[in-house]
Amino acid sequence: MIIADTGFWVALLFRRDSHHPRAAEAYERFRGELITTWPILTETAHLLARRVSVDAAPALLERAGRAFAVWDLPPDAPAQAALLMRRCAALPMDLADASAVLLAEHLGDGRILSTDRRDFQAYRWKQREPFRNLLLPD
């Protein structure tokens, strides 16, 4: 499974985003392999309503379960996210990014689609494993 971050979803649905062509190609290429988290979808819905339209977020949510999976955070996720956010306070790390780190740890795989090159080059899952950004490769 490949983690889909907020920037990817926004770029996919906002045609004027500079990353839209790459996001559209990645969506087609990795269809059926995408997974995200509820914090990422919450952040995405907020940004889509501001940048695209009020209809964009519901359109994305209607695809959940069919076009991509949504990971249900385990009960200890808030405490784990808080630890990660404190550890990465210098960046800083938000809840959506912390949930992506937790998902990578759960999957045992750090492949991600993200427009956030800086943060996902710095974050480590399992405290040592780097992410591999398939949207913006090095």
Secondary structure, DSSP 8 states (H G I E B T S, - for coil): -EEE-HHHHHHHH-TTSTTHHHHHHHHHHTTT-EEEEHHHHHHHHHHHHHHT-TTHHHHHHHHBTTTBEEE---TTHHHHHHHHHHHTTTS---HHHHHHHHHHHHHT--EEE-S-HHHHHH-EETTTEE-EESSS--
